[in-house]
């Protein structure tokens, strides 16, 4: 072979090797570069979110629970104060001032009410009057379609006569069906004949147990304003629980208890001390008519109480979920506290968990 041809072949071989080597080294870089360019193009095509200013982001506390407090204020002449402003109110929890989150006159919050009626022997002669006056009271207070009422009678045991309803006619019918429950016959040994099973409380008055059952079973899970209208002489004879237990359950369920104390004078009259203790702790009150003629006036006073309330809410500074009792106190600034009666529940139980 001629030297010129050999040199050309050698040159072509060297050139081919260089080209192959160059292609092998550049190919991976070209793919990676293409992929990088593609990602950059996709990034540019996506809408970019404007950077958030940290000052504009609200701080939200998870699990915070507001405490709602309904209250009313009366002067020495029992006139309601309807012109209060938030700046005049101080709310204390366990003696520590709290910041008010909401404050307003309460007109529109739905009302859930249970009428708890004593049908034991001491109410035999007053029961017809209580039923009639109670029926008129319901028709006056309840707003059909918005508020609800339930009716429960009790003596040794509590019995639901009407579940919660917004129909006043059903409430009236339930009241009409309530009848006096006669006690068991008296034995020759004195007292009532002992029951066979030893567990019956027929003929007794289980007032505290009935209040607890009403709070727990009927009202606890209901929203809005919740109240019990208690018609009784305040005498308990057969409850397994105590008055303190009834108060605690009412506070836990956020139920305000009002009572009309009326009974047979020949059977001991009315225990107004027990009724005041029960009602005032929950933010309600007891009204004791001196005669049957004053019964309508007593219901009128309770109706005023329900229509003359303020609502405030605050976020407790004490965030401990310890289930403990927290004392509440509502005070007024720039007004003579000695001349005013502020009515509200005495406290609440913190969540536990």
Secondary structure, 3 states (H helix, E strand, C coil): CCHHHHHHHHHHHHHHHHHHHHHHHHHHHHHHHHHHHHHHHHHHHCCCCCCCCHHHCCCCCCCCCEEEEEEEEECCCCCECCCCCHHHEEEEECCEEECEEEEEEECCCCEEEEEEEECCHHHCCCHHHHHHHHHHHHHHHCCCCCCEEEEEEECCCEEEEEEEECCHHHHHHHHHHCCCCCCCCECCCCCECCCCCCCCCCCCCCHHHHHHHHHHHHHCCCCCEEEEEEEECCCCCCCCCCHHHHHHHHHHCCCEEEEEECCCHHHCCCCHHHHHHHHHCECCCEECCCCHHHHHHHHHHHHHHHHCEEEEEEECCCCCCECCEEEEEEEECCCCHHHCEEEEECEEECCEC
